[in-house]
Amino acid sequence: MSKVIIVGGGPAGVSAALYTIRAGLDTTIISSGVGALGKAHAIENYYGFALPVSGEALAMSGLEQARRLGVKIIEDEVTSIGFMDKLTVKTTSDEFDADYVLLSTGSPRTAPRISGLSENEGKGVSYCAVCDAFFHRGKPVAVLGEGEYALHEVKELLPVASSVTMLTNNVTPEISLPEDVQLDTRKIEKIEQNEEGGLKIRFENGGVLNVSGLFVAFGVAGSAELARKLGAITEGNRIVVDATMATNVPGLYAAGDCTGGMLQVNKAVYEGALAATAIIKASRAK
Ligand SMILES: Cc1cc2nc3c(=O)[nH]c(=O)nc-3n(C[C@H](O)[C@H](O)[C@H](O)COP(=O)(O)OP(=O)(O)OC[C@H]3O[C@@H](n4cnc5c(N)ncnc54)[C@H](O)[C@@H]3O)c2cc1C
């Protein structure tokens, strides 16, 4: 039986799961909690509710519906997805093989507003350690983040870089770091190019850190970051998909806010159903 892993338990992911489970596919949702819906106090433009419904209630009801049909729901954070003979989804505590993976993690968290961060994207600032670590081999790098996702990026960089510093920009880190990683919690004032072609990170207290590269990994990994690690085409934070919601990576699909366009429940639910239909068709053709 084909195994489907759905990353994200919002309207897109749950909608897809309802289709794949009912088609007999082994379906698991991995979700790190309520996404954008949790912030929507009252939704009154979604079909079927005479009175406004809270986003959280809608999200909980969707998950319950999926659970009742037999979908496995795991509360965890996905930190990475790999591809060898099969797709492999890594969480903070486990690893799962899958024939098909649907990315439905919503629209990305905004990176902290730091002067020079977006201006230096592609010029030392990166959002993907596995993609760009090679450019900084033997050189000092920093990771900007505070949680499990940042720790994952730190671990990718440690064997390659000469040193790794974790910068939290005044946030208390939620993790314990490997011994050989420096922790610097100072608030960052701005990021600029230095004379060596790397980056100069200026702190509000007047201090400076020079690094070859800065890897942004705040919050949890968004779909675009996870997709990029697999070589999937993205445009900014939007994952590029075809008409069936398939990415350019075999077996990898995306749906909902992470594909851009209209950021609405209706569209997320539709794209989840579309992706599931394509997955079901592909699994039957095997
Ligand atoms: C304040 C506000 C009000 C809104 N009001 C409306 C409205 O009135 N009508 C309307 O139609 N839409 C509204 N929306 C938009 C709507 O909430 C989104 O379009 C919809 O929730 C998108 O669904 P999704 O499944 O793509 O993503 P989300 O609902 O964001 O779900 C993403 C899921 O992915 C999970 N996730 C993320 N990263 C990871 C990871 N690394 N590992 C594991 N899980 C992960 C999250 O925990 C979550 O379960 C509103 C949004 C906001 C913020």
The ligand as a MOL file (V3000), in Angstrom:
LIG
                    3D

  0  0  0     0  0            999 V3000
M  V30 BEGIN CTAB
M  V30 COUNTS 53 58 0 0 0
M  V30 BEGIN ATOM
M  V30 1 C -5.8050 36.5290 10.8420 0
M  V30 2 C -6.2310 35.6490 9.6850 0
M  V30 3 C -7.5460 35.6740 9.2650 0
M  V30 4 C -7.9620 34.8900 8.1750 0
M  V30 5 N -9.2760 34.9250 7.7930 0
M  V30 6 C -9.6930 34.1430 6.7690 0
M  V30 7 C -11.0660 34.1350 6.3590 0
M  V30 8 O -11.8990 34.8530 6.9230 0
M  V30 9 N -11.4120 33.3200 5.3300 0
M  V30 10 C -10.5300 32.5160 4.6920 0
M  V30 11 O -10.9260 31.7850 3.7800 0
M  V30 12 N -9.2260 32.5110 5.0510 0
M  V30 13 C -8.7810 33.3000 6.0750 0
M  V30 14 N -7.4550 33.2770 6.4370 0
M  V30 15 C -6.5080 32.4800 5.6470 0
M  V30 16 C -6.5540 30.9860 5.9800 0
M  V30 17 O -6.3840 30.8110 7.3750 0
M  V30 18 C -5.4650 30.2810 5.1860 0
M  V30 19 O -5.5840 30.5790 3.8020 0
M  V30 20 C -5.5350 28.7580 5.3520 0
M  V30 21 O -5.4760 28.4150 6.7170 0
M  V30 22 C -4.4030 28.0990 4.5920 0
M  V30 23 O -4.4220 26.7320 4.8270 0
M  V30 24 P -3.0850 25.8460 4.7180 0
M  V30 25 O -3.4900 24.4600 5.0220 0
M  V30 26 O -2.4070 26.1330 3.4290 0
M  V30 27 O -2.1070 26.4260 5.8480 0
M  V30 28 P -2.2890 26.6060 7.4170 0
M  V30 29 O -3.7100 26.7110 7.8190 0
M  V30 30 O -1.3770 27.7290 7.7910 0
M  V30 31 O -1.7470 25.2490 8.0390 0
M  V30 32 C -0.3920 24.9530 8.0180 0
M  V30 33 C -0.1310 23.7030 8.8450 0
M  V30 34 O 1.2270 23.3230 8.6730 0
M  V30 35 C 1.8070 23.0500 9.9510 0
M  V30 36 N 3.2620 23.2250 9.8220 0
M  V30 37 C 3.9470 24.3250 9.4140 0
M  V30 38 N 5.2670 24.0640 9.3660 0
M  V30 39 C 5.4110 22.7680 9.7870 0
M  V30 40 C 6.5380 21.9110 9.9640 0
M  V30 41 N 7.7900 22.2960 9.6770 0
M  V30 42 N 6.3160 20.6560 10.4270 0
M  V30 43 C 5.0570 20.2150 10.7030 0
M  V30 44 N 3.9540 20.9880 10.5250 0
M  V30 45 C 4.1400 22.2340 10.0760 0
M  V30 46 C 1.1130 23.9900 10.8840 0
M  V30 47 O 1.2700 23.5710 12.2250 0
M  V30 48 C -0.3210 23.8640 10.3540 0
M  V30 49 O -0.9060 22.6890 10.8590 0
M  V30 50 C -7.0250 34.0600 7.5080 0
M  V30 51 C -5.6930 34.0210 7.9410 0
M  V30 52 C -5.2960 34.8090 9.0170 0
M  V30 53 C -3.8420 34.7540 9.4590 0
M  V30 END ATOM
M  V30 BEGIN BOND
M  V30 1 1 1 2
M  V30 2 1 2 3
M  V30 3 2 2 52
M  V30 4 2 3 4
M  V30 5 1 4 5
M  V30 6 1 4 50
M  V30 7 2 5 6
M  V30 8 1 6 7
M  V30 9 1 6 13
M  V30 10 2 7 8
M  V30 11 1 7 9
M  V30 12 1 9 10
M  V30 13 2 10 11
M  V30 14 1 10 12
M  V30 15 2 12 13
M  V30 16 1 13 14
M  V30 17 1 14 15
M  V30 18 1 14 50
M  V30 19 1 15 16
M  V30 20 1 16 17
M  V30 21 1 16 18
M  V30 22 1 18 19
M  V30 23 1 18 20
M  V30 24 1 20 21
M  V30 25 1 20 22
M  V30 26 1 22 23
M  V30 27 1 23 24
M  V30 28 2 24 25
M  V30 29 1 24 26
M  V30 30 1 24 27
M  V30 31 1 27 28
M  V30 32 2 28 29
M  V30 33 1 28 30
M  V30 34 1 28 31
M  V30 35 1 31 32
M  V30 36 1 32 33
M  V30 37 1 33 34
M  V30 38 1 33 48
M  V30 39 1 34 35
M  V30 40 1 35 36
M  V30 41 1 35 46
M  V30 42 1 36 37
M  V30 43 1 36 45
M  V30 44 2 37 38
M  V30 45 1 38 39
M  V30 46 1 39 40
M  V30 47 2 39 45
M  V30 48 1 40 41
M  V30 49 2 40 42
M  V30 50 1 42 43
M  V30 51 2 43 44
M  V30 52 1 44 45
M  V30 53 1 46 47
M  V30 54 1 46 48
M  V30 55 1 48 49
M  V30 56 2 50 51
M  V30 57 1 51 52
M  V30 58 1 52 53
M  V30 END BOND
M  V30 END CTAB
M  END
